[in-house]
Amino acid sequence: MTWAGAGKLAGELVQSGTHDKAFVAGGGVQHATRDREKGFGVFSDVGICAENLMRNFAVQRVLVVDTDAHAGDGLYRIFSEDPRVLLISIHQDPCTLYPGTGFPHEIGSGRGAGYSVQVPLPPGAGDWSYERVIDEIVSPLAEAFWPEVLLLIDGCDTHFSDQITDMGLTLQGIRRIGERMGRLAAKLCQGKLVDFIGSGYSRDPNLVSLGWLASLSGATGVPVDLEGIEVPPPHLKPDAGLEETMEIVAGVQKELAPYWSCFAPKPAGRPHRP
């Protein structure tokens, strides 16, 4: 109940203009739906935040960017038919992780077709993969949608040390996601950003809190020294999984092309005539 109320309040503070940004520490329930609890969550704090803004504050365009390692299946069920909410979920391949949904063809239905975007990344995908997804999918869609507020779901279960996921982000990579989301909010919606920071299952609890801090640092622009804190395994490189990620990006863009002109195939140029 506390997170649900915190999410609602965070959205109200940002929408009212008293704060540019608000953060819900421990929030980001992605799996609960309108009528049932699921996946460590009883109430959908993100869903309540978005619904409250649309119902009581006349907000017509809410962008939800979910970078948690698990696909946001509950949010998909809540908003899959609602074109006022653009949901972009970047997550580990659902063939390898709970909840087993979040494939590129899951784009919503009815009036909401094309407003649900699923980007399943290969296990081990590193910092550069996330940056390319944001640059090639999130940013173009955000600029086409032009949201009034941005809701970010992140945390630390994408960190390479997590026990229940298999992604390859570093603390610097988590911070850069926050930086990009902060810039998008500043460009498109007067800086209005609500950051739900709640995941992380590392054996080292300090790394979880540092992952949350990295997100806060990126979204706010407040510098934090993260150098020398983590020790990536020798096999982990920033470009891990990048080639496969770019294939996935191309597939997602093709899936969305009928709904978004930013992904429509470019017409071939006229043949050169001497």
Residue, then its C-alpha position, 0 to 999 in steps of 0.5 A: m500500500t505504501w508504494a502505491g501511495a508513494g507512486k501516486l504522490a510522486g506523479e502528483l508532485v511532478q505534474s503540479g510543477t512543485h518538483d521536476k523529478a520524484f523518486v519512489a525507492g523500492g517501487g516499480v511493481q511491473h507484474a501486478t494487474r488491475d485485479r490481482e497481485k503478482g511477482f512480489g507486488v500487490f498493487s501496481d504503483v506505476g499503473i496507479c501513478a499513470e492512471n491517476l495522472m490521466r483521470n484526475f490531471a487530464v494528462q493524455r500522453v504518458l511514456v513508461v520506460d521499463t529497463d528492469a530485467h523482467a518484462g512488465d507483463g502486468l503493465y502490459r495487461i493494464f495498458s495494452e489497449d490504451p493509446r494514451v500510454l506508450l509502454i517500452s519494456i527493455h528486458q532479458d529474453p523471456c525464454t530465459l527469465y520470468p514472466g516468460t512474456g515480452f516478445p516483440h510481437e506483443i504490441g498491444s491491441g485495439r486502439g492501443a496497437g503499436y503503443s506497447v513495445q517489447v525489446p528482449l535482450p540476450p542474456g549478458a547484454g552489456d552497457w552498449s546494448y542498452e545505449r543502442v536500444i535507447d538511441e534507436i528505439v526509445s528516443p525516436l518513439a519518445e520524440a514521436f509520442w511527445p509525452e507529458v510525463l515520463l515514468l522510468i522503472d529501473g533498479c539494479d537487477t540488470h547489474f552483472s552481479d545479480q543472482i536471479t538475472d543474467m544481464g551485463l550492466t555496470l554501475q556506469g551503464i545504469r547511470r547512463i540510462g538515467e542520464r538519457m532518460g533525464r535528457l529525454a524528459a528535459k527535452l520533451c516534457q519539461g523535465k517531468l520524470v518519476d523514477f521507480i527504483g526497486s529491483g536488485y538481488s545481488r549477493d552484495p547488498n551494497l551493490v544494490s544500493l549503489g545501483w539505485l544511487a547510480s540511477l539517481s545520479g544519472a537522472t538528476g545530473v548530481p555527480v557520484d564517484l562510482e569508480g573502483i567500486e565493482v569488479p566486472p568478471p573478465h569475460l564481461k565487455p561493454d559490447a557484450g551481446l551488441e551484435e544480437t541486440m542490433e538484430i533485435v532492434a531491427g526486428v522491433q522497428k519492423e514490427l512497429a513500422p506500420y504504426w510509427s513513421c519514424f520506423a517506416p522504410k525509407p523510400a529508395g532514391r531516384p537512380h542517378r542518370p549521367 
